[in-house]
Each structure stands twice: as structure tokens, then as C-alpha cells.
């Protein structure tokens, strides 16, 4: 029940005892598709959406902010 343009990547259960919390990684160029997806599933649980970036993008952003100071201890 994914709308066209919203891609499921993977999921992780983070409470291995109760199995009551799961993170799903999804990808889209159109964030409004999450609203469409939520309408299909909202009656089954509580959902929170968080934008994420990969490690390479995070490192590039840090390097832009810190420039050559990264790793020098200053």
C-alpha cells in the first residue's frame, strides 16, 4: 500500500523483547507521499516521521561547517 513514488528501503525492530517498536526507512522525492501512506496505516498504530540523511551526507555537512578544523583538536 505504498503510493507511487514512495519507496520502502528496510525496517528494524528496536525492542527485541516486546516487538512493539519498529523503524522503517523509506525514500521519496515528494514528502507529501508520507501523508498518503499514513492514511492507509494510521488506524493500526502511532507513527512519527523523521527526515534522515546517510553518513556520507552528514560528514559532508560537518566538513562544510568545520572546514579544515575537523580532527585537529582546535
KAURHU-V836792 format. One record per residue. N is the residue number from 0. SS is DSSP state (@ for helix, = for strand, . for the rest). PHI is phi in degrees with one decimal (NA if undefined). OMEGA is omega in whole degrees, -180 to 180 (* if undefined). Layout:
((N | SS | PHI | OMEGA) (N | SS | PHI | OMEGA))
This chain:
((0 | . | NA | 175) (1 | . | -90.7 | 174) (2 | . | -68.0 | 177) (3 | . | -54.3 | 180) (4 | . | 102.1 | 175) (5 | = | -106.8 | -175) (6 | = | -111.6 | 174) (7 | = | -82.6 | -180) (8 | = | -101.7 | -177) (9 | = | -170.0 | 175) (10 | = | -144.4 | -180) (11 | = | -137.5 | 171) (12 | = | -89.4 | -175) (13 | . | -104.8 | 175) (14 | . | -121.9 | -173) (15 | . | -73.6 | 179) (16 | . | -87.1 | -176) (17 | . | -97.2 | -178) (18 | . | 53.6 | -176) (19 | . | -111.1 | 177) (20 | . | -140.2 | -177) (21 | = | -139.3 | 173) (22 | = | -106.4 | 176) (23 | = | -115.0 | 176) (24 | = | -99.4 | -179) (25 | = | -131.7 | -175) (26 | = | -137.9 | 176) (27 | = | -160.8 | 172) (28 | . | -90.8 | -177) (29 | . | -126.6 | -177) (30 | . | -57.3 | 179) (31 | . | -65.6 | 178) (32 | @ | -67.1 | 176) (33 | @ | -64.7 | 177) (34 | @ | -62.7 | 178) (35 | @ | -63.4 | 180) (36 | @ | -61.1 | -180) (37 | @ | -59.6 | 180) (38 | @ | -60.5 | 179) (39 | @ | -78.8 | -170) (40 | @ | -120.7 | -171) (41 | @ | -59.6 | -179) (42 | @ | -78.0 | -177) (43 | @ | -100.9 | -178) (44 | . | 178.8 | 176) (45 | . | -99.6 | -177) (46 | . | -129.0 | 171) (47 | . | -128.8 | 179) (48 | . | -111.4 | 178) (49 | . | -132.3 | 173) (50 | . | -71.7 | 179) (51 | . | -131.8 | 173) (52 | . | -130.1 | 180) (53 | . | -81.0 | -176) (54 | @ | -62.1 | -180) (55 | @ | -63.4 | 178) (56 | @ | -66.9 | 178) (57 | @ | -62.7 | 179) (58 | @ | -62.3 | 179) (59 | @ | -63.8 | 178) (60 | @ | -66.1 | 179) (61 | @ | -63.8 | 180) (62 | @ | -62.6 | 178) (63 | @ | -64.6 | -179) (64 | @ | -72.5 | -173) (65 | @ | -97.4 | 180) (66 | @ | 57.0 | -177) (67 | @ | -76.1 | -179) (68 | @ | -73.8 | -178) (69 | . | -59.7 | 175) (70 | . | 81.3 | -179) (71 | . | -93.5 | -179) (72 | . | 80.0 | 179) (73 | . | -104.3 | *))
